[in-house]
Amino acid sequence: MIRGEGTEVIHGVTIDEVYDFVLDPAQYTKADTKIIWVTKLADTDDGMIALEEGRFFGLRGDVVTRYRWSQDKTRIEVTLVHGLLRSLRAGFDLEAVADGVRIRHFEEIEMAFGPLGRAIELAFGWWLSNSVPQEVREIKRLMEAGERGKGL
C-alpha cells in the first residue's frame, strides 16, 4: 500500500466553504493533479457514488468511488467501488480553528496485479507521498486567494 497525507490551516474560511470547495469538481481539480473530473453517478443516504476520472503515475485511469460525509461537514470518506486497484481509501477531516479551518487529507492506494502491483507500489510510493501534501497546500493557496466552491 502507498499513502500520502497533508495537513494545513486555511485562514479566513469556514468549514462550509472548505467542504464546498472539496466537493466542487471545477475547484477541486485545480488543486489535485491526479483528478481530471468527478461525476456524481448516484445519491446515497450518506453521500454519493461517483466516477473519478484521473491520472495515476501520469497514465489515464478511472475508478468508481463511494463518498460518505458527516452531517456536520467535518468528514468526507472515499472508498473504491470498482476499478483496477485492489483498494483505495481517502478522507478529509475539517476542524474549525481560531481564524480558519484545519484540513487534513489522506489517500491510501493498494495496487492489484499481485507481485507486479507490489513492485509498482515500491517504485512509485514517493509519488503519492508528495502529491497529497502538495494538493492540500494548493487548496490552501487557492482558498486564501479567494477561490470558493459551489459544492455539489
N, CA, C and O of each residue as an XYZ file, in Angstrom:
608
protein
N       0.842     -1.168      0.000
C       0.000      0.000      0.000
C       0.890      1.235      0.000
O       1.939      1.259      0.644
N       0.456      2.272     -0.738
C       1.143      3.553     -0.712
C       0.204      4.577     -0.090
O      -1.018      4.459     -0.179
N       0.801      5.587      0.544
C      -0.004      6.550      1.289
C       0.590      7.944      1.158
O       1.807      8.123      1.094
N      -0.308      8.926      1.120
C       0.082     10.326      1.181
C      -0.834     11.041      2.143
O      -2.011     10.700      2.257
N      -0.302     12.036      2.839
C      -1.103     12.787      3.797
C      -0.592     14.214      3.882
O       0.612     14.460      3.823
N      -1.521     15.151      4.023
C      -1.156     16.545      4.195
C      -2.127     17.242      5.118
O      -3.317     16.930      5.136
N      -1.615     18.189      5.886
C      -2.430     18.990      6.799
C      -2.005     20.442      6.668
O      -0.815     20.755      6.644
N      -2.989     21.322      6.583
C      -2.734     22.760      6.519
C      -3.844     23.479      7.267
O      -4.934     22.934      7.445
N      -3.568     24.702      7.705
C      -4.603     25.593      8.223
C      -4.870     26.629      7.144
O      -3.961     27.325      6.691
N      -6.127     26.721      6.740
C      -6.546     27.691      5.733
C      -7.171     28.863      6.490
O      -8.179     28.696      7.176
N      -6.581     30.026      6.366
C      -7.019     31.197      7.118
C      -8.152     31.921      6.397
O      -8.169     32.010      5.169
N      -9.101     32.436      7.184
C     -10.170     33.264      6.634
C     -11.286     32.503      5.949
O     -11.996     33.069      5.118
N     -11.458     31.217      6.283
C     -12.519     30.414      5.667
C     -13.327     29.705      6.751
O     -12.916     29.631      7.909
N     -14.486     29.188      6.348
C     -15.327     28.404      7.245
C     -15.306     26.939      6.815
O     -14.881     26.613      5.706
N     -15.768     26.065      7.700
C     -15.877     24.647      7.346
C     -16.773     24.474      6.130
O     -16.441     23.695      5.236
N     -17.899     25.178      6.071
C     -18.801     25.066      4.916
C     -18.084     25.410      3.616
O     -18.283     24.741      2.602
N     -17.252     26.450      3.638
C     -16.549     26.863      2.422
C     -15.526     25.823      1.974
O     -15.413     25.544      0.781
N     -14.782     25.248      2.915
C     -13.793     24.223      2.555
C     -14.502     22.977      2.063
O     -14.085     22.377      1.072
N     -15.560     22.584      2.737
C     -16.365     21.423      2.343
C     -16.878     21.598      0.914
O     -16.755     20.691      0.091
N     -17.455     22.767      0.622
C     -17.978     23.035     -0.726
C     -16.871     23.039     -1.768
O     -17.080     22.570     -2.887
N     -15.695     23.559     -1.422
C     -14.562     23.576     -2.351
C     -14.142     22.163     -2.715
O     -13.961     21.841     -3.889
N     -13.986     21.315     -1.692
C     -13.515     19.941     -1.910
C     -14.509     19.145     -2.750
O     -14.099     18.292     -3.537
N     -15.802     19.406     -2.599
C     -16.811     18.652     -3.350
C     -17.200     19.292     -4.685
O     -18.065     18.763     -5.383
N     -16.595     20.393     -5.048
C     -16.866     21.061     -6.330
C     -15.802     20.625     -7.331
O     -14.647     21.037     -7.216
N     -16.172     19.790     -8.324
C     -15.156     19.296     -9.268
C     -14.391     20.404     -9.978
O     -13.194     20.260    -10.225
N     -15.055     21.503    -10.308
C     -14.375     22.591    -11.019
C     -13.280     23.214    -10.159
O     -12.249     23.627    -10.688
N     -13.482     23.289     -8.854
C     -12.471     23.848     -7.965
C     -11.437     22.800     -7.568
O     -10.234     23.058     -7.606
N     -11.914     21.623     -7.190
C     -11.019     20.592     -6.669
C      -9.970     20.177     -7.700
O      -8.822     19.909     -7.346
N     -10.359     20.124     -8.960
C      -9.402     19.716     -9.992
C      -8.323     20.769    -10.232
O      -7.314     20.477    -10.874
N      -8.513     21.972     -9.734
C      -7.442     22.976     -9.792
C      -6.324     22.633     -8.809
O      -5.165     22.980     -9.035
N      -6.677     21.951     -7.715
C      -5.705     21.647     -6.667
C      -5.105     20.254     -6.800
O      -3.933     20.052     -6.483
N      -5.893     19.295     -7.264
C      -5.454     17.897     -7.307
C      -4.968     17.555     -8.702
O      -5.742     17.597     -9.658
N      -3.689     17.216     -8.829
C      -3.124     16.880    -10.136
C      -3.482     15.464    -10.577
O      -3.210     15.082    -11.715
N      -4.095     14.678     -9.679
C      -4.448     13.292    -10.007
C      -5.855     13.181    -10.596
O      -6.127     12.266    -11.373
N      -6.735     14.090    -10.240
C      -8.136     14.020    -10.669
C      -8.367     14.959    -11.842
O      -8.046     16.146    -11.774
N      -8.930     14.415    -12.925
C      -9.312     15.223    -14.078
C     -10.733     15.754    -13.878
O     -11.003     16.928    -14.129
N     -11.644     14.880    -13.422
C     -13.034     15.283    -13.182
C     -13.719     14.256    -12.294
O     -13.328     13.089    -12.266
N     -14.735     14.691    -11.575
C     -15.566     13.825    -10.751
C     -17.008     14.013    -11.193
O     -17.505     15.138    -11.252
N     -17.681     12.901    -11.504
C     -19.081     12.935    -11.919
C     -19.915     12.127    -10.938
O     -19.651     10.946    -10.712
N     -20.921     12.768    -10.358
C     -21.818     12.056     -9.453
C     -22.687     11.115    -10.273
O     -23.362     11.541    -11.209
N     -22.668      9.824     -9.917
C     -23.480      8.822    -10.605
C     -24.802      8.570     -9.889
O     -25.821      8.315    -10.531
N     -24.786      8.641     -8.553
C     -25.995      8.365     -7.777
C     -25.858      8.954     -6.379
O     -24.756      9.061     -5.842
N     -26.978      9.328     -5.806
C     -27.015      9.744     -4.409
C     -27.153      8.509     -3.531
O     -27.744      7.509     -3.939
N     -26.601      8.587     -2.320
C     -26.798      7.565     -1.300
C     -27.330      8.272     -0.054
O     -27.369      9.501     -0.004
N     -27.735      7.502      0.942
C     -28.258      8.109      2.166
C     -27.246      9.028      2.843
O     -27.622     10.023      3.462
N     -25.972      8.695      2.725
C     -24.941      9.458      3.433
C     -23.860     10.006      2.506
O     -22.748     10.288      2.954
N     -24.178     10.163      1.199
C     -23.175     10.682      0.276
C     -23.537     10.447     -1.168
O     -24.626     10.806     -1.614
N     -22.603      9.833     -1.910
C     -22.837      9.602     -3.344
C     -21.901      8.520     -3.860
O     -20.907      8.169     -3.224
N     -22.248      8.007     -5.023
C     -21.373      7.159     -5.835
C     -20.904      8.040     -6.988
O     -21.705      8.739     -7.609
N     -19.591      8.002     -7.272
C     -19.042      8.902     -8.280
C     -18.065      8.181     -9.200
O     -17.452      7.182     -8.821
N     -17.933      8.698    -10.398
C     -16.889      8.296    -11.332
C     -15.782      9.328    -11.221
O     -16.002     10.516    -11.458
N     -14.589      8.869    -10.859
C     -13.431      9.747    -10.795
C     -12.542      9.448    -11.990
O     -11.988      8.356    -12.114
N     -12.416     10.430    -12.860
C     -11.517     10.316    -13.995
C     -10.189     10.915    -13.565
O     -10.143     12.039    -13.065
N      -9.108     10.166    -13.760
C      -7.857     10.670    -13.236
C      -6.623     10.242    -13.978
O      -6.672      9.584    -15.017
N      -5.494     10.649    -13.391
C      -4.166     10.278    -13.872
C      -3.450      9.595    -12.719
O      -3.454     10.093    -11.594
N      -2.849      8.477    -12.997
C      -2.131      7.717    -11.990
C      -0.748      7.456    -12.530
O      -0.595      6.732    -13.513
N       0.262      8.030    -11.910
C       1.629      7.971    -12.424
C       1.696      8.531    -13.844
O       2.503      8.081    -14.658
N       0.848      9.509    -14.134
C       0.825     10.117    -15.462
C      -0.023      9.377    -16.477
O      -0.205      9.866    -17.592
N      -0.551      8.203    -16.122
C      -1.387      7.426    -17.036
C      -2.860      7.638    -16.709
O      -3.222      7.806    -15.544
N      -3.699      7.630    -17.723
C      -5.136      7.815    -17.546
C      -5.748      6.581    -16.885
O      -5.419      5.452    -17.248
N      -6.636      6.796    -15.916
C      -7.313      5.702    -15.246
C      -8.530      6.212    -14.502
O      -8.471      7.266    -13.870
N      -9.613      5.494    -14.565
C     -10.867      5.884    -13.926
C     -11.255      4.860    -12.870
O     -10.980      3.669    -13.013
N     -11.897      5.336    -11.808
C     -12.407      4.465    -10.764
C     -13.805      4.938    -10.375
O     -14.146      6.110    -10.538
N     -14.599      4.013     -9.863
C     -15.890      4.350     -9.273
C     -15.686      4.315     -7.767
O     -15.156      3.346     -7.223
N     -16.114      5.380     -7.101
C     -15.891      5.505     -5.667
C     -17.194      5.804     -4.933
O     -18.177      6.267     -5.513
N     -17.159      5.521     -3.635
C     -18.283      5.867     -2.765
C     -17.809      6.970     -1.819
O     -16.817      6.813     -1.107
N     -18.526      8.070     -1.825
C     -18.271      9.170     -0.900
C     -19.270      9.073      0.232
O     -20.467      8.889      0.010
N     -18.765      9.199      1.451
C     -19.630      9.294      2.634
C     -19.229     10.565      3.373
O     -18.043     10.841      3.552
N     -20.218     11.332      3.799
C     -19.887     12.544      4.538
C     -20.736     12.680      5.781
O     -21.855     12.174      5.863
N     -20.160     13.390      6.755
C     -20.856     13.608      8.014
C     -21.841     14.764      7.853
O     -21.638     15.662      7.036
N     -22.898     14.725      8.639
C     -23.910     15.778      8.582
C     -23.345     17.145      8.957
O     -23.802     18.169      8.450
N     -22.351     17.161      9.845
C     -21.782     18.438     10.286
C     -20.677     18.953      9.361
O     -20.044     19.965      9.661
N     -20.443     18.272      8.248
C     -19.488     18.672      7.207
C     -18.034     18.679      7.677
O     -17.213     19.416      7.131
N     -17.709     17.868      8.683
C     -16.330     17.829      9.171
C     -15.552     16.623      8.652
O     -14.346     16.527      8.880
N     -16.218     15.704      7.961
C     -15.525     14.493      7.487
C     -16.119     14.036      6.161
O     -17.337     13.980      5.991
N     -15.232     13.713      5.227
C     -15.602     13.107      3.951
C     -14.715     11.876      3.798
O     -13.495     11.975      3.923
N     -15.314     10.723      3.530
C     -14.575      9.483      3.310
C     -14.845      8.996      1.896
O     -15.972      9.082      1.408
N     -13.818      8.488      1.245
C     -13.923      7.988     -0.120
C     -13.326      6.589     -0.165
O     -12.206      6.374      0.300
N     -14.076      5.630     -0.728
C     -13.580      4.258     -0.869
C     -13.864      3.752     -2.279
O     -14.762      4.240     -2.965
N     -13.087      2.774     -2.688
C     -13.210      2.187     -4.018
C     -14.446      1.304     -4.114
O     -14.703      0.489     -3.228
N     -15.210      1.467     -5.188
C     -16.310      0.570     -5.532
C     -15.871     -0.340     -6.671
O     -16.101     -1.549     -6.636
N     -15.231      0.256     -7.692
C     -14.819     -0.519     -8.863
C     -13.643      0.177     -9.539
O     -13.603      1.404     -9.633
N     -12.694     -0.615    -10.005
C     -11.560     -0.079    -10.731
C     -10.417     -1.078    -10.734
O     -10.551     -2.182    -10.206
N      -9.308     -0.699    -11.320
C      -8.169     -1.603    -11.457
C      -7.262     -1.626    -10.234
O      -6.175     -2.200    -10.290
N      -7.678     -1.027     -9.150
C      -6.911     -1.054     -7.911
C      -7.451     -2.149     -7.008
O      -8.606     -2.552     -7.146
N      -6.627     -2.634     -6.084
C      -7.117     -3.560     -5.063
C      -7.941     -2.778     -4.038
O      -9.003     -3.229     -3.608
N      -7.439     -1.601     -3.653
C      -8.187     -0.763     -2.716
C      -7.779      0.690     -2.870
O      -6.673      1.013     -3.306
N      -8.700      1.542     -2.501
C      -8.472      2.976     -2.455
C      -9.265      3.488     -1.267
O     -10.451      3.188     -1.124
N      -8.616      4.251     -0.430
C      -9.274      4.854      0.726
C      -8.710      6.259      0.864
O      -7.495      6.455      0.837
N      -9.595      7.233      1.011
C      -9.156      8.617      1.163
C     -10.108      9.325      2.116
O     -11.214      8.852      2.376
N      -9.668     10.445      2.623
C     -10.543     11.185      3.521
C     -10.089     12.609      3.729
O      -8.927     12.962      3.526
N     -11.053     13.417      4.143
C     -10.818     14.800      4.537
C     -11.401     14.979      5.923
O     -12.549     14.611      6.174
N     -10.613     15.544      6.824
C     -11.090     15.934      8.149
C     -10.958     17.442      8.243
O      -9.885     17.995      8.001
N     -12.051     18.106      8.595
C     -12.078     19.558      8.694
C     -12.356     19.952     10.139
O     -13.265     19.417     10.774
N     -11.565     20.892     10.653
C     -11.720     21.331     12.034
C     -11.625     22.855     12.090
O     -10.658     23.438     11.599
N     -12.628     23.498     12.688
C     -12.574     24.942     12.862
C     -11.471     25.293     13.849
O     -11.345     24.666     14.901
N     -10.667     26.304     13.504
C      -9.628     26.825     14.387
C      -9.813     28.338     14.488
O     -10.725     28.892     13.874
N      -8.962     29.003     15.251
C      -9.137     30.410     15.597
C      -9.534     31.306     14.413
O     -10.518     32.040     14.511
N      -8.800     31.262     13.313
C      -9.164     32.154     12.198
C      -9.286     31.403     10.875
O      -8.934     31.930      9.820
N      -9.788     30.169     10.937
C      -9.945     29.402      9.712
C     -10.294     27.957      9.964
O     -11.025     27.628     10.899
N      -9.756     27.091      9.110
C     -10.072     25.660      9.160
C      -8.798     24.858      8.966
O      -8.007     25.133      8.064
N      -8.606     23.862      9.824
C      -7.517     22.900      9.627
C      -8.078     21.794      8.735
O      -9.106     21.191      9.044
N      -7.392     21.540      7.631
C      -7.782     20.467      6.720
C      -6.699     19.393      6.758
O      -5.513     19.677      6.591
N      -7.126     18.172      6.978
C      -6.228     17.010      6.909
C      -6.782     16.112      5.814
O      -7.960     15.756      5.825
N      -5.934     15.754      4.880
C      -6.348     14.898      3.770
C      -5.349     13.757      3.642
O      -4.138     13.960      3.726
N      -5.881     12.547      3.437
C      -5.006     11.393      3.212
C      -5.549     10.568      2.061
O      -6.745     10.596      1.770
N      -4.665      9.837      1.416
C      -5.030      8.876      0.369
C      -4.179      7.636      0.558
O      -2.970      7.727      0.768
N      -4.824      6.464      0.482
C      -4.138      5.175      0.547
C      -4.565      4.358     -0.663
O      -5.755      4.223     -0.948
N      -3.591      3.823     -1.361
C      -3.863      3.047     -2.569
C      -3.102      1.728     -2.491
O      -1.914      1.696     -2.173
N      -3.805      0.655     -2.785
C      -3.158     -0.653     -2.894
C      -3.393     -1.150     -4.315
O      -4.528     -1.244     -4.782
N      -2.303     -1.461     -4.982
C      -2.387     -1.917     -6.369
C      -2.837     -3.371     -6.442
O      -2.574     -4.165     -5.539
N      -3.509     -3.696     -7.513
C      -3.843     -5.082     -7.829
C      -2.641     -5.692     -8.570
O      -1.549     -5.127     -8.514
N      -2.805     -6.778     -9.230
C      -1.800     -7.421    -10.088
C      -0.713     -8.172     -9.323
O       0.386     -8.351     -9.848
N      -0.986     -8.610     -8.109
C      -0.045     -9.459     -7.380
C       1.325     -8.839     -7.211
O       1.438     -7.672     -6.836
N       2.384     -9.620     -7.488
C       3.749     -9.111     -7.300
C       4.051     -7.881     -8.163
O       4.832     -7.022     -7.753
N       3.452     -7.785     -9.335
C       3.664     -6.608    -10.177
C       3.100     -5.366     -9.487
O       3.723     -4.304     -9.510
N       1.926     -5.497     -8.878
C       1.339     -4.380     -8.148
C       2.213     -3.931     -6.994
O       2.364     -2.734     -6.754
N       2.791     -4.889     -6.278
C       3.685     -4.554     -5.167
C       4.930     -3.842     -5.677
O       5.411     -2.904     -5.041
N       5.450     -4.273     -6.807
C       6.619     -3.615     -7.398
C       6.275     -2.173     -7.795
O       7.089     -1.267     -7.614
N       5.073     -1.965     -8.333
C       4.636     -0.611     -8.688
C       4.559      0.255     -7.434
O       4.992      1.407     -7.446
N       4.006     -0.303     -6.346
C       3.925      0.435     -5.088
C       5.309      0.835     -4.592
O       5.519      1.976     -4.182
N       6.251     -0.100     -4.629
C       7.613      0.188     -4.169
C       8.277      1.253     -5.035
O       8.989      2.121     -4.529
N       8.041      1.182     -6.328
C       8.680      2.118     -7.246
C       8.078      3.517     -7.186
O       8.785      4.503     -7.395
N       6.775      3.617     -6.900
C       6.101      4.907     -7.008
C       5.462      5.402     -5.714
O       4.652      6.328     -5.748
N       5.804      4.810     -4.591
C       5.259      5.271     -3.315
C       5.558      6.736     -3.048
O       4.744      7.443     -2.455
N       6.726      7.193     -3.487
C       7.114      8.594     -3.320
C       6.133      9.528     -4.002
O       5.887     10.639     -3.532
N       5.570      9.067     -5.124
C       4.675      9.916     -5.916
C       3.468     10.352     -5.090
O       3.155     11.542     -5.032
N       2.788      9.399     -4.451
C       1.613      9.736     -3.656
C       2.003     10.495     -2.396
O       1.301     11.420     -1.989
N       3.110     10.116     -1.778
C       3.524     10.798     -0.553
C       3.877     12.263     -0.811
O       3.831     13.077      0.111
N       4.224     12.604     -2.041
C       4.499     14.001     -2.401
C       3.270     14.721     -2.958
O       3.085     15.910     -2.699
N       2.437     14.021     -3.713
C       1.328     14.709     -4.382
C       0.207     15.102     -3.428
O      -0.424     16.140     -3.632
N      -0.061     14.312     -2.398
C      -1.159     14.647     -1.485
C      -0.843     15.899     -0.659
O      -1.697     16.782     -0.577
N       0.342     16.021     -0.041
C       0.630     17.283      0.658
C       0.602     18.499     -0.277
O       0.158     19.577      0.117
N       1.076     18.321     -1.510
C       1.033     19.423     -2.482
C      -0.412     19.809     -2.788
O      -0.721     20.993     -2.922
N      -1.285     18.832     -2.898
C      -2.697     19.091     -3.148
C      -3.301     19.932     -2.023
O      -4.033     20.886     -2.285
N      -2.997     19.583     -0.775
C      -3.537     20.325      0.370
C      -2.960     21.745      0.406
O      -3.680     22.694      0.714
N      -1.679     21.896      0.097
C      -1.094     23.244      0.019
C      -1.772     24.081     -1.061
O      -1.972     25.284     -0.891
N      -2.120     23.439     -2.165
C      -2.768     24.166     -3.266
C      -4.202     24.548     -2.899
O      -4.653     25.636     -3.255
N      -4.927     23.676     -2.195
C      -6.263     24.040     -1.698
C      -6.146     25.273     -0.816
O      -6.923     26.217     -0.959
N      -5.188     25.271      0.088
C      -4.946     26.422      0.977
C      -4.662     27.674      0.147
O      -5.280     28.716      0.367
N      -3.743     27.581     -0.792
C      -3.373     28.743     -1.602
C      -4.570     29.306     -2.350
O      -4.804     30.515     -2.343
N      -5.327     28.425     -2.996
C      -6.486     28.871     -3.771
C      -7.547     29.521     -2.884
O      -8.084     30.579     -3.212
N      -7.836     28.880     -1.769
C      -8.883     29.415     -0.893
C      -8.458     30.715     -0.231
O      -9.280     31.619     -0.081
N      -7.196     30.834      0.171
C      -6.734     32.087      0.762
C      -6.665     33.202     -0.270
O      -6.667     34.379      0.090
N      -6.603     32.839     -1.565
C      -6.640     33.830     -2.644
C      -8.069     34.209     -3.024
O      -8.280     35.047     -3.901
N      -9.064     33.583     -2.356
C     -10.456     33.965     -2.593
C     -11.294     32.971     -3.365
O     -12.494     33.187     -3.535
N     -10.694     31.874     -3.845
C     -11.465     30.859     -4.578
C     -12.460     30.184     -3.636
O     -12.137     29.897     -2.483
N     -13.656     29.936     -4.128
C     -14.679     29.241     -3.365
C     -15.361     28.239     -4.281
O     -15.364     28.396     -5.501
N     -15.940     27.203     -3.677
C     -16.625     26.173     -4.430
C     -18.123     26.291     -4.282
O     -18.629     26.990     -3.405
N     -18.820     25.594     -5.158
C     -20.284     25.573     -5.130
C     -20.803     24.281     -4.514
O     -22.015     24.079     -4.426
N     -19.893     23.399     -4.083
C     -20.316     22.101     -3.567
C     -20.860     21.253     -4.690
O     -20.456     21.392     -5.844
N     -21.773     20.379     -4.345
C     -22.390     19.532     -5.368
C     -23.546     20.265     -5.977
O     -24.213     19.735     -6.866
